[in-house]
Amino acid sequence: MSITLYALDGCPFCEAVHDALTGHEVEYDTVWVDALHSERNEVKRVSGQRAVPVLVDDGRGVTMCESENILTYVERTLAGQ
């Protein structure tokens, strides 16, 4: 299973997702993005938009944005696996 979190250093929403993933002992990789929206081309390529956080779960074919949605997904789908 391959999970990737696209995040911006210092972003409180990204930190909340990181904390949830770490707290549930989910293995994942982090891709740190540029502070400028116009430079977040990789985020746009995977999610269709440039905002972070973005979580990509390749094993389940899921790409999602919005920290609240990601936190719910972590709790309901990834926790305990």
C-alpha atoms as an extended CHARMM CRD file, in Angstrom:
* protein
*
        81  EXT
         1         1  MET       CA              0.0000000000        0.0000000000        0.0000000000  PROA      1               0.0000000000
         2         2  SER       CA              1.3730000000        3.3890000000       -0.9670000000  PROA      2               0.0000000000
         3         3  ILE       CA              0.0950000000        6.5260000000        0.7340000000  PROA      3               0.0000000000
         4         4  THR       CA              1.4170000000        9.9880000000       -0.0480000000  PROA      4               0.0000000000
         5         5  LEU       CA              0.6460000000       13.2300000000        1.7420000000  PROA      5               0.0000000000
         6         6  TYR       CA              1.2680000000       16.4850000000       -0.1250000000  PROA      6               0.0000000000
         7         7  ALA       CA              1.8790000000       19.1130000000        2.5260000000  PROA      7               0.0000000000
         8         8  LEU       CA              3.2570000000       22.5700000000        3.2020000000  PROA      8               0.0000000000
         9         9  ASP       CA              5.6380000000       23.0550000000        6.1100000000  PROA      9               0.0000000000
        10        10  GLY       CA              3.9170000000       25.0770000000        8.8410000000  PROA      10              0.0000000000
        11        11  CYS       CA              0.3800000000       24.4860000000        7.5110000000  PROA      11              0.0000000000
        12        12  PRO       CA             -1.8660000000       23.6670000000       10.5000000000  PROA      12              0.0000000000
        13        13  PHE       CA             -4.2470000000       21.6120000000        8.3400000000  PROA      13              0.0000000000
        14        14  CYS       CA             -1.3370000000       19.5670000000        6.9940000000  PROA      14              0.0000000000
        15        15  GLU       CA             -0.0180000000       19.0920000000       10.5200000000  PROA      15              0.0000000000
        16        16  ALA       CA             -3.4110000000       17.7790000000       11.6880000000  PROA      16              0.0000000000
        17        17  VAL       CA             -3.3670000000       15.1680000000        8.9160000000  PROA      17              0.0000000000
        18        18  HSD       CA              0.2430000000       14.2620000000        9.6920000000  PROA      18              0.0000000000
        19        19  ASP       CA             -0.6370000000       13.8540000000       13.3830000000  PROA      19              0.0000000000
        20        20  ALA       CA             -3.6030000000       11.6070000000       12.5500000000  PROA      20              0.0000000000
        21        21  LEU       CA             -1.5650000000        9.4110000000       10.2140000000  PROA      21              0.0000000000
        22        22  THR       CA              1.2680000000        9.1460000000       12.7140000000  PROA      22              0.0000000000
        23        23  GLY       CA             -1.1090000000        8.5660000000       15.6190000000  PROA      23              0.0000000000
        24        24  HSD       CA             -2.7030000000        5.6420000000       13.7960000000  PROA      24              0.0000000000
        25        25  GLU       CA              0.7210000000        4.3230000000       12.7860000000  PROA      25              0.0000000000
        26        26  VAL       CA             -0.0510000000        4.6320000000        9.0780000000  PROA      26              0.0000000000
        27        27  GLU       CA              3.0440000000        4.3980000000        6.8950000000  PROA      27              0.0000000000
        28        28  TYR       CA              3.1730000000        7.2030000000        4.3490000000  PROA      28              0.0000000000
        29        29  ASP       CA              5.4880000000        9.4280000000        2.3890000000  PROA      29              0.0000000000
        30        30  THR       CA              5.3780000000       13.2100000000        2.4820000000  PROA      30              0.0000000000
        31        31  VAL       CA              5.9210000000       15.4260000000       -0.5330000000  PROA      31              0.0000000000
        32        32  TRP       CA              6.7120000000       18.9320000000        0.6800000000  PROA      32              0.0000000000
        33        33  VAL       CA              5.2800000000       21.5600000000       -1.6450000000  PROA      33              0.0000000000
        34        34  ASP       CA              6.2640000000       25.1160000000       -2.4600000000  PROA      34              0.0000000000
        35        35  ALA       CA              4.6170000000       27.9380000000       -0.5410000000  PROA      35              0.0000000000
        36        36  LEU       CA              3.5490000000       29.5980000000       -3.8090000000  PROA      36              0.0000000000
        37        37  HSD       CA              0.3510000000       28.1530000000       -5.2340000000  PROA      37              0.0000000000
        38        38  SER       CA              1.6150000000       28.8120000000       -8.7470000000  PROA      38              0.0000000000
        39        39  GLU       CA              4.5500000000       26.4400000000       -8.1210000000  PROA      39              0.0000000000
        40        40  ARG       CA              2.4610000000       23.4730000000       -6.9280000000  PROA      40              0.0000000000
        41        41  ASN       CA              2.2610000000       21.7730000000      -10.3010000000  PROA      41              0.0000000000
        42        42  GLU       CA              2.6580000000       18.2590000000       -8.9090000000  PROA      42              0.0000000000
        43        43  VAL       CA             -0.2680000000       18.8020000000       -6.5320000000  PROA      43              0.0000000000
        44        44  LYS       CA             -2.3640000000       20.0470000000       -9.4560000000  PROA      44              0.0000000000
        45        45  ARG       CA             -1.3530000000       17.0290000000      -11.5230000000  PROA      45              0.0000000000
        46        46  VAL       CA             -2.4870000000       14.5150000000       -8.8850000000  PROA      46              0.0000000000
        47        47  SER       CA             -5.5480000000       16.3150000000       -7.5050000000  PROA      47              0.0000000000
        48        48  GLY       CA             -6.7210000000       18.8680000000      -10.0610000000  PROA      48              0.0000000000
        49        49  GLN       CA             -6.1070000000       21.7800000000       -7.6800000000  PROA      49              0.0000000000
        50        50  ARG       CA             -3.1830000000       23.3850000000       -5.8590000000  PROA      50              0.0000000000
        51        51  ALA       CA             -4.3740000000       23.5250000000       -2.2330000000  PROA      51              0.0000000000
        52        52  VAL       CA             -2.9150000000       21.2580000000        0.4470000000  PROA      52              0.0000000000
        53        53  PRO       CA             -3.1670000000       18.9070000000        2.2000000000  PROA      53              0.0000000000
        54        54  VAL       CA             -3.7830000000       16.2480000000       -0.4240000000  PROA      54              0.0000000000
        55        55  LEU       CA             -3.7450000000       12.5470000000        0.4070000000  PROA      55              0.0000000000
        56        56  VAL       CA             -3.1640000000        9.9270000000       -2.2760000000  PROA      56              0.0000000000
        57        57  ASP       CA             -3.8740000000        6.2830000000       -1.4120000000  PROA      57              0.0000000000
        58        58  ASP       CA             -2.6420000000        4.3640000000       -4.4570000000  PROA      58              0.0000000000
        59        59  GLY       CA             -3.7060000000        1.0120000000       -3.0230000000  PROA      59              0.0000000000
        60        60  ARG       CA             -7.3520000000        2.0610000000       -2.9570000000  PROA      60              0.0000000000
        61        61  GLY       CA             -7.2830000000        4.4620000000       -5.8890000000  PROA      61              0.0000000000
        62        62  VAL       CA             -8.2200000000        7.4070000000       -3.6680000000  PROA      62              0.0000000000
        63        63  THR       CA             -7.0690000000       11.0130000000       -3.9920000000  PROA      63              0.0000000000
        64        64  MET       CA             -8.6030000000       13.5440000000       -1.6450000000  PROA      64              0.0000000000
        65        65  CYS       CA             -8.2940000000       17.1350000000       -0.5000000000  PROA      65              0.0000000000
        66        66  GLU       CA             -9.6540000000       19.0770000000        2.4610000000  PROA      66              0.0000000000
        67        67  SER       CA             -8.2180000000       18.1830000000        5.8300000000  PROA      67              0.0000000000
        68        68  GLU       CA            -11.5680000000       17.2880000000        7.4310000000  PROA      68              0.0000000000
        69        69  ASN       CA            -12.3080000000       14.7820000000        4.6530000000  PROA      69              0.0000000000
        70        70  ILE       CA             -8.8140000000       13.3360000000        4.9540000000  PROA      70              0.0000000000
        71        71  LEU       CA             -9.0800000000       13.0490000000        8.7410000000  PROA      71              0.0000000000
        72        72  THR       CA            -12.3730000000       11.1670000000        8.3970000000  PROA      72              0.0000000000
        73        73  TYR       CA            -10.8130000000        8.8560000000        5.8010000000  PROA      73              0.0000000000
        74        74  VAL       CA             -7.8280000000        8.1640000000        8.0490000000  PROA      74              0.0000000000
        75        75  GLU       CA            -10.1000000000        7.3630000000       10.9850000000  PROA      75              0.0000000000
        76        76  ARG       CA            -12.5690000000        5.1860000000        9.0670000000  PROA      76              0.0000000000
        77        77  THR       CA            -10.3080000000        3.5080000000        6.5210000000  PROA      77              0.0000000000
        78        78  LEU       CA             -6.6470000000        3.5830000000        7.4750000000  PROA      78              0.0000000000
        79        79  ALA       CA             -6.7060000000        3.3430000000       11.2790000000  PROA      79              0.0000000000
        80        80  GLY       CA             -5.7450000000       -0.0430000000       12.6020000000  PROA      80              0.0000000000
        81        81  GLN       CA             -4.3860000000       -1.4490000000        9.3680000000  PROA      81              0.0000000000
